[in-house]
Every structure is written in structure tokens, then in C-alpha cells.
Amino acid sequence: MKLAVIGTGYVGLVSGVCFAHLGNEVICVDKVNEKIEMLGRGEVPIYEPGLKELIDTNVEAGRLRFSTDLADAVNKSDIVILAVGTPSLPNGEANLTYIKQAAAEIGAAINDYKVIVTKSTVPVGTNEKVAAIIAEQTNQRFDVASVPEFLREGSAIRDTLNPDRIVIGTTSEKAQEWLTQLHSPLTDNILVTDIRSAEMIKYASNAFLATKISFINEIANICEKVGADVTKVAEGMGHDNRIGRSFLKAGIGYGGSCFPKDTQALIQIAGHVDYEFKLLKSVVEVNQDQRFNVIRKLEAILDDLQGKTIAIWGLAFKPETDDIRDAPAVEIIQTLLQRGASVKAYDPVATSNFSRLISHPQLKYCDSKEEAVANADALCLLTEWKEFAEISLLELEGLLRKPILIDGRNVFSEEELSQTSFIYYSVGRPNMN
Ligand code: NAD
């Protein structure tokens, strides 16, 4: 099939490449010239494991190209996929500016029957708005469909090629037929719904996962006070098939470009129909507070952070990505700096994104994990990159000025720690002094 993917970010680029890999002809479009130029030179603007290799193969095979010319890409395609950003507005609502702009551009370009698919996460009713915007611009026939995206950054290619399910929300038989054909090489588990339910499935799924995270984080906070170990509690809970094991890892809370904005957006969607989503509001509040446990724990050990040097391992909101949108590290580092600490930060791939966001005379970005901890008064681990777990704790102890480790992701085990003299605070597990 011939596809145009509008928006070449984390979702659009990965989806476009994977559809090309399945044998479709794909044009990935973005309005940011530099991105398209980079891709044209064989460079990849985001970090995602395996992406570069898959791009190279499909460009070479002539199935994948990149362009800034939306009209041309729409003209040459049967299916147009919207994968533009839907960031939060200051009140938490989804900002639909990019969706509406892209819809208007599609409407102006459309030359023949097309199926217009929204993959971006959008509030209920948005696909109807997209249809109305396109219809204002053209007399051509077209159908719309909501096909929400569930990929996770860091495992985006695997998730796209092996989805748990595909949701197709449409009222059009033709769109259903084409989209089933497009997705059937990926899975048999294709769920066809009305458009509004498809839009809601995405928000409900993310809100539910966020709820699991905040739930286990609150259990962790109680475990700390009653002397239980949350990792054992989560394991014991997770063996119950009704509960499941995933998303029960206690830590410093969720971040990233989806859960924070999508939970806020769903609270707003509910509010617009006079429904107060009390449970989800608490999930957000718990998550927001959880990251500050790192600061509270540091202060419990060091008293005053003024003049102290704190090493930070991990800036990305999770491992295997360079995405720092809403990463807990942002607020933790800002708070440390406000309290007068100096910060030495290291991340395997997210440093350049982070340094564009925060620059401060007391914040030094380091080229290695060893450089970050050298002569620091304490180390805070914020992202569970594999290379952090692999370090020898005895070696690490020798590098720090004081052997203080706040492990925000429960990376290290009691057994490993017992060989060292670390003062070790993790999440929902007994402290070690
Ligand atoms: P992103 O910011 O990485 O990419 C969006 C891209 O769209 C940008 O490159 C931007 O330049 C481009 N764009 C905006 N308007 C355009 C236009 N008119 N024409 C061409 N290009 C345009 O965003 P993302 O992380 O890929 O997310 C996209 C959507 O998918 C969002 O709604 C998000 O909630 C959803 N989503 C994201 C993830 C994820 O893990 N990132 C997962 C599932 C769903």
C-alpha cells in the first residue's frame, strides 16, 4: 500500500519505517527541514535501538523516503497517517494545533479518495473535527479512522512489529478493509470499534498503567514505614493473574511524553462533561510527589544540600531513549540547584537534549558515569540504564567522596550492598546504613 505519515517524531518515524519494512511504500513527512535533511543524509534525529539499521535497509530497498512536501506525499498515497504531536496546554488539555494544521493541509492537498488515520493521541471527538476540517477544503471523498498507537520508546520497533492489539475506530467499511489489510501482517488481534471508543481506549489504557505505577509507589512508601520490601510485595501481587506483574515496579514515578500529558488530558476530557475523575487526579498527585522522595532522602542523610555536590545518573525518563520530556530528572535537578547544591549529571544518550533544556553554572554535564561521581557527596540514580547496574559497587565507593547512594529505581540488591559501606536508600525497601 502507499502511505504518507505526517509527523516524523518518535511515533511517525518508527511507524513509517515499520510499515515500509512490511513492504509498503512510505513517505515520512515533517515540517522541520533539519529533521528531513538529517534523515536524507542517513542520520537519525532520535535515539531508538535498531532504528537506524531498519531505516537504512528500507531506504536502500526504495520503500521509504523523507520529505517536507505534505501535499506531494498525500497525493501519492492511499492512506495518510497523522502522527503529529499533541502536547499539553497549560491547563492540561491536549493541544490540537498541530492536528488541525495538518488536517487543513491534507484537505488542501487531497486529489482522490484517501483514508485519513489519526495515530496521535487525541481527545474524544477529534477525528470528527479532523473530518470537518478536511471537508471544508475539498469535495474529494475520504474517510477517517482512529488507530491509536501503543508503542513504548526504547522498544518501539519491537512493539510496532509485535503489537498486543491493533484498535481500528471507524464507521467506514472501506477504511476498515484497508486498515485491516495494512495491519494484518502484524497481528490477528485487530479490534474494530466506533471512532469515539478507539480515541478513549488510548487514554484509558495510559491512565490505567499510570494508576498501577502510582499504586505501587504508594505501597512502597508504606513499606518504608512498616519495614516491608516492595519488590517482594509486588512479586507476590504480580503472580495473581488478575493483577499481572507489569507496571508494578516502584520508583520515582512515571515521566515521558505520554503518561503525564495523557492523564492530565483525560482529567480535562472528563471535566468537560462535568465528571470529576477523582482517582486519576490522585494518581497524578502521587506521581508528582514521588520524585521529591529523592530530595527528602538526600536531606535526611546530608541535612543541608547547600554547597554539596550531587552526582546524577540518568536524565532520560526511562532507559533506551533520549526523550527527556517530563522526566523526573528535570524537577529533581532543578530542586537540587535551588537548594544550593552543585550537580554533576551523566546519561548515556540524553545529555544533549537535557543540556538544551537546563543550563546552570552549578550544573556540569559529564561524559561518563565515573566522571559524574568523582568527588561527589552522594549519587542519585534516576534512570535504570543497564550500564549503571553493571558497575562494581566497591569501585564506585572509592570514587565518591562519601558513600551515599539514593537508588530511585531499585537497581542494586541487598546482597551487593552488603559487601560495601554504602549508606543506601532505595524505594520501598529497607535502608542500609
Ligand atoms: P514528536 O514531537 O516526537 O513528533 C511529532 C512530529 O510532528 C514533529 O517532528 C513535528 O515537527 C511534526 N509535525 C507537527 N506538525 C506537522 C505538520 N503540520 N506537518 C508535518 N509534520 C508536523 O511526537 P511523538 O512522541 O512522536 O508523538 C506523536 C503522537 O503520538 C502524540 O499524540 C503522542 O501522544 C502519541 N504517542 C506517542 C508515543 C511515544 O512514546 N512518544 C506513544 C504512543 C502515542
Boltz pocket constraint, residues with backbone or C-beta under 6 A from the ligand:
constraints:
  - pocket:
      binder: B
      contacts: [[A, 6], [A, 7], [A, 8], [A, 9], [A, 10], [A, 11], [A, 12], [A, 29], [A, 30], [A, 31], [A, 32], [A, 35], [A, 70], [A, 83], [A, 84], [A, 85], [A, 86], [A, 98], [A, 101], [A, 102], [A, 105], [A, 119], [A, 120], [A, 121], [A, 122], [A, 149], [A, 150], [A, 151], [A, 152], [A, 153], [A, 257], [A, 258]]
      max_distance: 6.0
